[in-house]
Amino acid sequence: MYGERLRELRENKNLTQKQLAKILNTDQQAISRYEREQIDLSTNFILKVCDYFGVTADYLLGRTDY
């Protein structure tokens, strides 16, 4: 679920994986793996995503729809 939400948030801001990686201080391959749920999210990454996109961790993790 978090991969789909991350991709949706990124695409809603018209960002490429590479652009988002730069913003979140990671690399494009990591963003790709997160979106395909090949690797688990770290607490630090969750916080960065939530702060940047203005969403809650519950939303990102699929626990709520808002």
LUMKEKE-556564 format. One line per field, with one value per residue: x, y, z of N, C-alpha, C in turn. Coordinates in steps of 0.2 Angstrom, whole numbers, padded with zeros to 4 digits. Example, Ala and Ser with C-alpha at 12.3 -4.5 7.8 and 13.67 -1.06 7.14 Angstrom:
<sites>
n.u = c(0066:0064)
n.v = c(-0028:-0011)
n.w = c(0039:0035)
ca.u = c(0062:0068)
ca.v = c(-0022:-0005)
ca.w = c(0039:0036)
c.u = c(0066:0064)
c.v = c(-0016:0000)
c.w = c(0039:0039)
</sites>
This chain:
<sites>
n.u = c(0004:0010:0019:0011:0004:0015:0019:0008:0007:0019:0017:0006:0012:0019:0032:0048:0055:0068:0069:0062:0070:0081:0076:0072:0084:0090:0092:0087:0085:0082:0069:0062:0062:0055:0043:0039:0038:0049:0058:0057:0050:0060:0059:0064:0064:0050:0046:0052:0045:0031:0032:0036:0026:0015:0006:0000:0008:0000:-0008:0001:0005:-0007:-0016:-0026:-0038:-0035)
n.v = c(-0006:0006:0009:0012:0023:0032:0034:0039:0052:0057:0058:0067:0079:0081:0075:0067:0051:0053:0067:0067:0059:0067:0078:0071:0067:0055:0041:0038:0024:0019:0026:0020:0007:0008:0012:0000:-0008:-0016:-0014:-0010:0004:0016:0023:0036:0040:0039:0050:0060:0060:0062:0075:0082:0080:0083:0074:0061:0048:0037:0039:0037:0024:0017:0016:0025:0035:0048)
n.w = c(0000:0004:-0006:-0017:-0013:-0011:-0024:-0030:-0023:-0027:-0041:-0041:-0038:-0049:-0050:-0055:-0051:-0049:-0046:-0034:-0026:-0025:-0017:-0005:-0001:-0006:-0017:-0034:-0037:-0024:-0022:-0032:-0028:-0016:-0021:-0027:-0017:-0013:-0003:0014:0022:0031:0047:0047:0034:0032:0040:0032:0020:0024:0030:0019:0009:0017:0023:0034:0043:0045:0033:0023:0025:0023:0032:0034:0024:0022)
ca.u = c(0000:0014:0022:0005:0003:0021:0019:0002:0009:0025:0014:0002:0016:0023:0039:0050:0058:0075:0068:0060:0075:0085:0072:0072:0091:0091:0094:0082:0084:0078:0062:0059:0061:0050:0036:0037:0038:0054:0061:0053:0052:0063:0056:0067:0061:0043:0045:0053:0039:0026:0034:0036:0019:0010:0002:0001:0011:-0006:-0010:0006:0005:-0013:-0021:-0032:-0038:-0035)
ca.v = c(0000:0012:0011:0015:0030:0036:0035:0044:0058:0060:0060:0073:0085:0080:0074:0061:0048:0057:0073:0066:0057:0073:0082:0067:0065:0048:0040:0036:0017:0018:0028:0015:0001:0009:0012:-0007:-0011:-0021:-0013:-0007:0011:0017:0029:0043:0041:0040:0057:0065:0060:0065:0082:0085:0080:0086:0069:0058:0042:0033:0039:0034:0017:0014:0015:0029:0037:0055)
ca.w = c(0000:0004:-0013:-0022:-0010:-0012:-0031:-0031:-0020:-0031:-0047:-0040:-0038:-0056:-0049:-0057:-0045:-0048:-0042:-0027:-0023:-0023:-0012:0001:0000:-0007:-0024:-0038:-0036:-0018:-0023:-0036:-0024:-0011:-0024:-0029:-0010:-0012:0003:0019:0024:0038:0051:0045:0027:0033:0042:0027:0015:0027:0030:0012:0006:0021:0025:0040:0042:0044:0026:0019:0027:0021:0038:0033:0017:0022)
c.u = c(0004:0017:0017:0004:0009:0021:0014:0004:0015:0022:0010:0006:0021:0030:0041:0053:0065:0074:0066:0065:0080:0082:0073:0079:0092:0093:0087:0080:0080:0071:0059:0057:0056:0043:0034:0037:0043:0058:0056:0055:0055:0059:0058:0064:0053:0042:0047:0048:0033:0027:0033:0030:0014:0004:0004:0005:0005:-0008:-0005:0006:-0002:-0018:-0027:-0032:-0038:-0028)
c.v = c(0006:0014:0014:0022:0035:0038:0040:0051:0061:0062:0066:0079:0085:0080:0068:0058:0051:0063:0072:0063:0062:0077:0078:0065:0058:0047:0037:0029:0016:0020:0022:0008:0002:0009:0005:-0011:-0017:-0020:-0009:0000:0012:0023:0035:0044:0042:0048:0062:0065:0063:0073:0085:0086:0082:0080:0065:0051:0036:0033:0035:0026:0013:0013:0019:0032:0045:0057)
c.w = c(0000:-0002:-0017:-0019:-0012:-0020:-0033:-0028:-0025:-0038:-0047:-0040:-0045:-0055:-0052:-0050:-0044:-0044:-0035:-0023:-0020:-0017:-0005:0003:0000:-0014:-0028:-0037:-0030:-0019:-0027:-0032:-0018:-0015:-0026:-0023:-0010:-0006:0008:0020:0031:0041:0048:0038:0027:0035:0037:0022:0018:0028:0024:0009:0010:0023:0031:0038:0041:0037:0022:0019:0025:0026:0038:0026:0017:0025)
</sites>
